[in-house]
């Protein structure tokens, strides 16, 4: 039976991406035993889910800050606006 994994959430998005990069490198090397490969795959899936949630939350925050509920379809506005506008 496989060992139970202790799931520790990443510190932040950047830490999750760095850990994911390391896992991918290890898995692509082909040097991991089967059980470690499965654990790495599972951890990678958790990290991807975490990153997806962080990015989704950021997108929602941007839409709120941009006034996405005003019927503009949530399109981002140019940062630099003309003085004549």
C-alpha positions in Angstrom: 0.0 0.0 0.0 1.3 3.5 -0.8 2.4 5.8 1.9 0.0 8.6 2.9 1.2 11.9 1.6 1.4 14.9 3.9 0.0 17.7 1.7 1.5 21.0 2.5 0.2 24.0 0.6 2.7 26.1 -1.2 3.8 29.4 0.3 2.7 31.4 -2.7 2.2 31.1 -6.5 5.9 31.5 -7.3 6.9 28.8 -4.8 4.3 26.5 -6.4 5.6 27.1 -9.9 9.2 26.5 -8.7 8.3 23.3 -7.1 6.3 22.2 -10.1 9.3 22.9 -12.3 11.5 20.7 -10.1 9.0 17.9 -10.2 8.8 18.1 -14.0 12.6 18.0 -14.3 12.8 15.0 -12.0 10.0 13.1 -13.8 11.5 13.9 -17.2 14.9 12.5 -16.2 13.4 9.1 -16.0 15.4 8.3 -12.9 12.5 8.1 -10.4 11.2 4.8 -9.2 7.5 4.1 -10.0 6.2 5.0 -6.5 8.1 8.3 -6.5 6.9 9.1 -10.0 3.3 8.5 -8.9 3.8 10.7 -5.8 5.4 13.4 -7.9 2.6 13.3 -10.4 0.0 13.6 -7.6 1.9 16.5 -6.0 2.1 18.1 -9.5 -1.6 17.8 -10.0 -2.2 19.5 -6.6 0.2 22.3 -7.5 -1.5 22.9 -10.8 -4.9 23.0 -9.1 -3.5 25.5 -6.6 -2.0 27.7 -9.3 -5.2 27.6 -11.4 -7.1 28.8 -8.4 -4.7 31.6 -7.7 -4.8 32.8 -11.3 -8.6 32.5 -11.4 -8.8 34.6 -8.2 -6.5 37.2 -9.6 -8.5 37.4 -12.8 -11.7 38.0 -10.8 -10.0 40.7 -8.8 -8.8 42.4 -12.0 -12.3 42.3 -13.4 -13.7 43.9 -10.2 -10.9 46.6 -10.2 -11.6 47.2 -13.9 -15.3 47.5 -13.3 -16.0 44.4 -15.3 -19.7 44.4 -14.2 -20.5 47.5 -16.1 -21.4 45.6 -19.3 -18.0 46.0 -21.0 -17.5 42.2 -20.9 -14.7 42.4 -18.4 -12.2 43.7 -21.1 -9.2 45.4 -19.6 -8.8 49.1 -20.3 -5.5 50.7 -21.4 -3.4 51.7 -18.4 -2.4 55.0 -20.0 -5.5 57.1 -20.8 -5.4 60.1 -23.1 -5.7 63.5 -21.2 -8.5 64.5 -23.6 -10.8 61.6 -22.6 
